Amino acid sequence: MNPLVSLNLALILFLPWLLILGVLYWLYPRQPRDGRRRLYDSLALASSLAAFVLTMWWSHGYADPRWGGMWKQVLATSVAYGAFLLVLAIAYVARARWLARG
């Protein structure tokens, strides 16, 4: 397998699911939708994607190769998906508190 594809396989396979979660985060709640909200949501989605990619690369290099080549992919996918959800959940809670304050 091409090393570049191997390194980014988790991103390639999870991209449709990450897009679905990103669209749901972007759409709900529907109001208020002003410029500050769009900027905040854009930064939150970019941060969660960056967390996914960075932790995927880190965990791919950190995985012990004695357990086989597939272990690198399993660890990279698990850790990266967890990082994506963590950043998105923190952004969601922070946005809810920010919107509640008005």
C-alpha positions as CSV (number, residue, x, y, z in Angstrom):
1,M,0.0,0.0,0.0
2,N,1.1,3.5,-0.7
3,P,2.6,5.0,2.5
4,L,0.6,8.2,2.1
5,V,-2.6,6.3,1.8
6,S,-1.7,4.1,4.7
7,L,-1.0,7.1,6.9
8,N,-4.3,8.8,6.0
9,L,-6.5,5.7,5.7
10,A,-8.5,6.5,8.8
11,L,-9.3,10.0,7.4
12,I,-10.2,8.5,4.0
13,L,-12.6,6.0,5.5
14,F,-14.1,8.2,8.1
15,L,-14.5,11.4,6.0
16,P,-18.2,10.7,5.1
17,W,-19.1,10.2,8.8
18,L,-17.1,13.3,9.8
19,L,-19.0,15.3,7.2
20,I,-22.3,14.1,8.5
21,L,-21.4,15.0,12.1
22,G,-20.1,18.3,10.9
23,V,-23.2,19.2,9.0
24,L,-25.4,18.2,12.0
25,Y,-23.2,20.4,14.3
26,W,-23.5,23.3,11.8
27,L,-27.3,23.1,11.4
28,Y,-28.5,22.7,15.0
29,P,-29.7,24.8,16.6
30,R,-31.0,26.8,13.6
31,Q,-31.2,30.2,15.4
32,P,-29.5,32.5,16.0
33,R,-27.3,32.4,12.9
34,D,-25.2,35.6,12.7
35,G,-21.6,36.2,11.6
36,R,-20.1,35.4,15.0
37,R,-21.9,32.1,15.1
38,R,-20.7,31.1,11.7
39,L,-17.2,32.1,12.6
40,Y,-17.3,30.1,15.8
41,D,-18.8,27.0,14.1
42,S,-16.2,27.2,11.3
43,L,-13.3,27.4,13.9
44,A,-14.8,24.6,15.9
45,L,-15.1,22.3,12.8
46,A,-11.6,23.2,11.6
47,S,-10.2,22.5,15.1
48,S,-12.0,19.1,15.4
49,L,-10.7,18.1,11.9
50,A,-7.2,19.3,12.9
51,A,-7.4,17.2,16.1
52,F,-8.5,14.2,14.1
53,V,-5.6,14.5,11.6
54,L,-2.9,15.3,14.2
55,T,-3.9,12.5,16.6
56,M,-4.2,10.1,13.7
57,W,-0.7,10.8,12.5
58,W,0.6,10.6,16.1
59,S,-1.0,7.3,16.9
60,H,-0.1,5.8,13.6
61,G,3.6,6.4,14.5
62,Y,3.1,5.4,18.1
63,A,1.5,2.0,17.5
64,D,3.7,-1.0,18.2
65,P,4.4,-2.8,14.9
66,R,4.8,-6.2,16.7
67,W,1.0,-6.5,16.7
68,G,0.7,-6.3,13.0
69,G,0.2,-3.7,10.3
70,M,-3.6,-3.5,11.0
71,W,-3.0,-2.4,14.6
72,K,-1.6,0.9,13.4
73,Q,-4.9,1.6,11.5
74,V,-7.1,0.5,14.4
75,L,-5.3,2.6,17.0
76,A,-5.1,5.6,14.6
77,T,-8.8,5.4,13.9
78,S,-9.9,5.0,17.5
79,V,-7.8,7.8,18.9
80,A,-8.5,10.2,16.1
81,Y,-12.2,9.7,16.2
82,G,-12.2,10.2,20.0
83,A,-10.2,13.4,19.6
84,F,-12.6,14.6,16.9
85,L,-15.7,13.9,19.1
86,L,-14.0,15.5,22.2
87,V,-13.2,18.8,20.4
88,L,-16.7,18.9,18.8
89,A,-18.4,18.1,22.1
90,I,-16.5,20.8,24.0
91,A,-17.3,23.3,21.2
92,Y,-21.0,22.2,21.3
93,V,-21.2,22.8,25.1
94,A,-19.4,26.1,24.9
95,R,-21.7,27.2,22.1
96,A,-24.8,26.3,24.0
97,R,-23.6,28.3,27.0
98,W,-22.7,31.2,24.8
99,L,-26.1,31.2,23.1
100,A,-27.9,30.8,26.4
101,R,-26.3,34.0,27.7
102,G,-27.6,35.8,24.8
